[in-house]
Amino acid sequence: MKLNILYEDRAIVVCEKPVGVLSQADAEGKGSDMLTLLSEHFAQTGEKATPYVLHRLDAAVGGVMVFVKNKKSAAALSEEIARGGMQKEYFAVCEGNVEADLGKAGEMFDYLFRDAKKNKSYVTDRKRAGVKDARLTFCVLSALETEKGALSLCRVKLGTGRTHQIRVQFASRRHPLVGDKRYGSTIGGQNVALFSACIGFHHPTSGEYMTFSLPLPEGGVWDSFGGCARCCIFGAGDYHGELRDLARDAFVIAADGGLLHTEAYGIKPNLAVGDFDSLGTVPEGVETLRFPVMKDDTDMALAVKEGLARGCDSFFLFGGTGGRLDHTLANMALVLSLAKRGISAYLVGKEGVVTVLCGGECFEFSQTCEGILSVFAASEVCEGVSIEGLLYPLCNGTLLQDKALGVSNHFVGQEATVSAEEGYLFLFWDNLKNPFPHKSLLKR
């Protein structure tokens, strides 16, 4: 079985655990497990490493997990988990209309008791021996009516990590997870509708905070919500209709004055967000999230957060350049932050396209590409940078944040590649007719 590796270096490996695979082998030794699959992966790549498991997902639950490759890294991340520093977020499909009963968003706090013999947790009304606090927050992303009744898609953030916590806390409020017969689901025929969507932690060696996300899974009840992996966000900056066809079949968000762009090009947004100071009025006829003018995030950043919450795993930010230079720089930082989470993002304006290449990746450009391609270090140092098939090649070079060595390179009518071993690169191309590059992982 080939694993979906999201990130890997000498200390950690972040990957997707498939549904039906154990986090680690059980006493019976039946079925596939992640530690065995990772050991096979290391053998294939020629790396002498031993995978260690730090957190677990039930066999029936898939999604993003992090594993470490040595005892020192294991100790560092175990300490972070113990003090509650690791972020864990999930998608869950619940029976019933959660918003009608519990609200659009909220918090759950319970006392949980686990019966180890039955492998089942229970909500109790008081603290006693063996009982632990359980906290989570949730927001309802979508709801629909089916022939089997109402269903609600929720995004859940754990405040504690108790056995079966999400399952038992929702079930205790008469909203069991679909497929979870252990906790009262009346809908069978599939695995428990729970998926590890996002994980965040500090790198055990560098200390850098890292987050990794996955979109809504496919198959079963998940398909009922038509999870759209691509998110197109329209901001209020300069935009003249370039690449607007990307919005077809995407989840479209208008960020404040970006609503004027969607109206101008006949694009119906799924959502409008912002303080609406640029637009001058709160829009009608579209789902709207209004925020105060005095806030920490830009309207574009708020739109990205909402796209992430709704399961999107690639972002196109239109109208995010031009106009105010500080807004352009803020949007470039936003694209960089998404790349650090393992999420593809492109900033599209009349001047061209900006994206980020992460260390360990290779971008492959078609021979049909024309115009300029500039490469800048987005991190202080970017090492092992190679540029092939362009007018000015580079082999295993180093780019620095305060040096513009990679500016104004040119496509020359042949396939071109840009790669880096460590760090982050900003890539800019000026020809909006160029196809987007294909991304792959470097062979280490």
N, C-alpha and C positions, 0 to 999 in steps of 0.2 A: 504494500500500500504506500503510495507516494503522499507525503505530508505537504500541506500548504504552509510553507515557512514564511512568516511575515518579517522576521528580523533574526539575524544571527551574528554573533561575534565570538571572541575567545571565552567570554564569561557566561553568556546566556543564549538561549534560543526561544523565540516567541513563535508559536504556531497555532493552527486550528486543530482542536481535538474533534475528530469525526464522531457523530452519534453512533453508539454501539460499541465504542472502544473504551476500555477501562483506563483510568488515569495511571494506574500501576497494577501489576498482576495481583490477583487475589489468592487466597489460600488454595482454591481449587485448581488454579492455573489454567482456567478455560478462557478462550477468546483472546483477541488482540489487546495489547495495552501500549500506552504511549512510551513508556521507558524502553520497551523492546523495539518499537518502531524507530525511536530516536537513536538507539544504539546501532540499528541497521543503517540509518541515515549517516551517522558518523563514519561507519565502516566504508560506506560508498564514497564519501568525500575524502577519505584517508586521514581523518582527524582522530587522534587518540584522546577521547574524552568520555566521561561517565555522566549520564544525565541524572539529575536529582529532582524529585518532585517536591514542591513546596505547598501547593494548594491542589484541591481536587474538584473534579466535576463528576457527577453521577454518570454511569455508563450511558444512560438514555439522553444525556444532555451534551450538546456539542458547543463549540465556540473557542474563543481565544484563551490560551494558557501560556504561562512562562515557566521555563525549566532552566536550571543552572548546570554548569559543566564542571564545577569544582567545589570543594568543601568551604573554601573561603567565601565564595559568592553565595553559597547556600546559607552560611551563617549571617551574612549581611542582609539578605532579603528576608530570612526568617525573623530577624529582629524587627524589620519594618512591618511585617505581617502581624507580629505580636503586639505592636503598639498601635495597630489599626491604620497604618499609613498606606496600605495598598488599596487602590481604588478598584472596585468591581461593579460593573453595570451589566444588566441583563435585559433581553427582550422576553416577555411572557405573554401568552394568549390565555385570557381568563374567560370562564363561562359567565354570562350575564353582562349587564350594562354597569361597569364599574363607575363610570363618571356619574351616573344617576344616583348611585347609592353612596359613593365615597368621595365624589368630587373629581374635578379634572386633574388635580394633583394633591398629594397629601403625604402624611407620615404615619407609619405603623409602629407601635411599641407593644411588645408582649413579653410575658415570662414563658419560656419554653422548657419543657422537660423531655428528654430523649430516653425512650425505652430501647436499650441496646439489643435486647433479645428479639424484639419485634422489628427492630430497625425502623422505628417510627417516632416522630416528635409530636408533642401535644402542647397546646396553649393552656396554661394554668392561671388561676386568679390571684396567686400570691407567691412570694419568694420563699423557697424552702430548699433543703438539701438537694443538690443535683439540678436545680432550676437556674437558668441563665437568662439575662436580658437579651432581647432581640429587637433591633431597630432597622428600619429601611425607609426610604422615600420612594415615591412613584409618581409618574405622570401618565395619563392616558393619551396615547398617540392617535388611536383610531378606534371606531366601533362600528359594527355592522349587524344586521339581522340575517339569520340563516334559517334554513328549514329545521335546524336543531336548536334554535333560539338565538339570543343575542351573544355576541362575542366581543371582547375588548382586547386590543393590543396595547400593552403597557411597557414603559421603560422603567426599570427598577434599579435603584442604587442601594447597595448594602451598606449599613452602618456597622453591622456585626456579621460574623460568618458562622452561623449555626447550621447544624445538619438539617437539610430540607427546609431551611428558614422561609424562603419565598413561597414554597409550596404550602406550608402549613399556615402561614400568616394570611395569605389570600383565602385559603380554604375556610379558615375560622370565621371569615367575614362573608361566607356563602358565595365566594367567587373562586372555586378551585381551578387550577390550571387544566386546560384541555388535555385529555389523555392520561391524567393523573388519577387513576382509579384508587390508589392507596389513600388519597385524601379526598375522595368523594366525587370525582369527575363522572359525569353521566355520558360523556362522549368518548367512545373507544376507537380502535382502529388505527392508532398512531402512538408515537412516543410522547412523553411529557413535553408540552409546548413551552420549553424554557431553553434559552440560548445565551451563552456568555458573549456579550456584545462588545465590551470594552474593558481593558485592564490598564491601570496606571501605577507606576512605581519609580523609585530612584534606582538608577543603574548601580549595581553593587561595586563597580570599580571607579567609574567616573563621577558618580553622584548626580548625573544629569537626570532630570525627571522625564520619563518617557511614557507615552500612552499609545495603545494600539487598539484599533477598532475593526469590527467586521459588520457587514450589512445584514439585513434580515436573511435568514436561511431560506432555501427553496424546498418545496414539497409539502404535502399535507396541508394542515390548516394555515401555514404561513402564506401559501399562495392566495388565500382568500383576501389577504390585505394588499396584494399587488405591490409588494415592497419595491419601490423604484430606487435602484442603486445610484442613479445619476441625479444630481441636484444642480439646477441652474438658478443663480441668484443675480438679480438685476439691481445695481446700485445707481446712484444719481449722477455719477461721473460721465465723462465723454463716452458716447456710444452711438454708433451709426448703423446698427443692424447686422454687424458682422457675425457670422457663425450662429445666427439665431435659430437655425434648423436643429441645433443641438437641444433646444428646449422641447422639441417634439418627444412625447413619451417620457419626459423627465418630471421630477418634482420641482415646480417653479416657485421661487420666493421673490417677491418685490420688497426691497429694502428701502423704505421711505420713498424718496423721490424717484426711485427706480420704477415705481408704478407708472410713471409717465412714459418710460421706454416700453414697457410691456403693452400699454394701450396703443402707442404709436405703431407697433409692429403686430398688432392683433394677437398677442399672446395672453392667454388667460392664466393668471397666477393661481396656484393652490393656496397661497398664504401671503399676507402682507405683514411686515414687522417694522418696528422702529418707533421713534418719538414723533415722527411725522411733522417735524419743524420745517423740513425742506418742502414737503408736499403742501403744507399749510392747512390740511384738513384730514380727518380720519376717513379712510376709504370705506365705501359701502359695497355690498354685494360680493365680498370676499372674506374668508376667515382672516381675522386681524388680531395681532398681538401688539398692544400699545405699551410703550415703556416711557419713563420720565425722561425729560431732556437731560437732567443731571444724572449721569450713570457712568459706569466704568468702561463698558463696551461700546464700540461703534455700532451703527445699525447693521453694517455688513457682518460684523462679528456675531451679533445677535442672530442674524439669519443663518450663519454657518452653524451655530449651536443648535438651532432648531432643526436644520437639515440632518445633523448628526443624530439628534434625538429620534428622528423619524427613519433612521436606518440607512441613510445615504452613504455611499463609500467613494464617490468621486464628485468633485465640485468644479463648476465653471462660474467664475465671478465676472459678470459683464458690467461695463460701466464703472470699473474699479480703478481706472487710471485717468490721467488728465485732470484738469481743474486744479484743485488744491494739491500741492506736492505732498503735504503731510498726510493726506488721505491715501495717496498712492503708496507712500512708504508703509502706512499702517496696513494696507491690503497686501503688500508684499510680505510683511511680517505674518499676516494671517495665513497666506499660502505656505510659508515656512513652517508654521505651527502645525498645519494639517499634515505636511510631509513627515514631520517628526512622529506623527501618530500612525504612519504607514498609509496615509490616504492621499490619493492623487488629486491635485488641485491646479487649476489654470486661471490666471488673471488675464482677461481679454479686454482690450481697448482699441481705439482706432490706431494707436501706434504699433500694436503687435500683441504678442502673447508672452507671459512670464510664467514659469513653473519652477519647481525645485527638484533636483536630483539628489538622492541620499547616498551616502557611502555604501558601497556594496551593490549599486545599481548600474545598469547600462541602458542608455537611451539610443534607439536605432532609428535613424531618419531615412525616409524614402529618397531614391535618386531623383524624384520629381521635385524635391524641395528647391526653392530659389530664395535669393536674398541674403540677409545678414543673420548670423547666429552668434550671439555674444554669451560668454560664460564668465561668471563672477563667483568668488568665494562668498557664500552666505554665512559660513562659520569662520572663526578667526584664522584657521588653517584648514586647507583641504588637500589631502595627500593622495598620491597614486592616481593623478588625473591623466587620462589619456583621451586624445581627440584624433579621430581618424576619418579620412574621406573629405575633409574640408581643406580650404586653401592653406591654412596654417596648422599643421599637425602638432601634436604634443604627445610625448610618450612618458608615462609614469612621472609626471611633473608635480610640482607643488604650487598651489595658488593661495595667495594671502588676501585677507579682507581689505587691506589698504593698498593693494596693487591691482591695476586694471589690465593685467596681461592678456586676458581672454576677450577683450572687447573687439568688435567689428571683424569677426571671422566671416567666411563666405562659403555658401554651398557651391559646388562645382559640377553638378550634374551626375553625381554618383552617390551610392549609399554611404551614409556617414554615421559614426557612433561617438558618443561622449560617455565616459565612465569615470568613476572615482572609487577609491578603496576606503577612504575615511573622510568624514566631514559632510558638508552640504554645499551644493552649487545652485546659484540662480542661473537659469537659462532664459534667454530672450531671443525671439525671432520676429522679424518685422513683416513678413509676408503672411497675411491672414488666410491665404489660399493653400498654404502648406498643410499636408496631412499631419495629424498629431503623431508623435513618435511612439514606437513600441517599446515598452519597458520590460527589462529582464534582470535577473540577478546575476552578478558576476560569479564565475566559478572560482572558488577559493582553493 
